[in-house]
Amino acid sequence: MHELFEKHLGPGRFARTAYRVREQATPEKVEGINVFENNKLVGTVSITPMQINGDTLTYLLGPLLIDESHRSKGLGLELIKDAIELAKSQSAKAVLLVGDIAYYKKSGFKQIPMGQITLPGPVDPTRLLIFEITEGILKELKGQAKAI
């Protein structure tokens, strides 16, 4: 499993915001969805529970990794959909991620207004995105997101 992470993210992955959030989370609360083919990991996504405003349950999605042999086949979008459904099943109000809006808007993500929500660690504010499970929740969310 670590081979996919090493290959696509390298040793610098530990400095990424998603890793910083997961380090703060209760380990058994971090969920992962993995896809294997012939005992080889070909796709994975993690979601980490967070709170914003001290009580609003959200999840941070990431990293999302797809092996080169399975790219452009819809696996990434399917894993995103599954992660959102998992967050819904836990009564989350939203799913956040740091990523490219051009890719993630296909799954219903939109940009968070600059400075409205912050995450621990470095984040390009133009890449901080949200999927609203509860419609309109973004208007209510402000401040630091913290892992739980």
Secondary structure, 3 states (H helix, E strand, C coil): CHHHHHHHHCHHHHHCHHHHHHHHCCHHHCEEEEEEECCEEEEEEEEEEEEECCCEEEEEEEEEEECHHHCCCCHHHHHHHHHHHHHHHCCCCEEEEECCHHHHHHHCCEECCCCCEECCCCCCHHHEEEEECCCCHHHHCCEECEEC
